[in-house]
Amino acid sequence: MALINIATLHKQIMQMLPSIDPPGGIELLSYKRNRTIALLVKDSSTFLLKEDGYLQQDVVSNRDTLPRLLKEMIKREFPRSRKVRLYKCYDPVELERTHQKI
């Protein structure tokens, strides 16, 4: 997709979630594409957050705890960023591809 302002990122993700069919999701990357957060939809109320950057972890979340976890991960992975790359993926296999580093 494109570079998204980090101030509006949380709102845009929450608006996009209802339109994503399982097992699809959203991938957030830093400008240099060296840190990522992937949000995968398991079913209508369960999500898998994959963090790969300063920390490598997988967290299963429900709809109630998702905003708080997402906000914490964004602050940790993109501390000084003003813009973040946002990609919509339709299959978890797409997350395994290698990203071009800048």
Secondary structure, DSSP 8 states (H G I E B T S, - for coil): -EEEEHHHHHHHHHHHGGG--TT-EEEEE-TTS-SEEEEEESSSSEEEEEEESSSEEEEEEETTTHHHHHHHHHHHH-SS-SEEEEEEESSGGGGGS-----
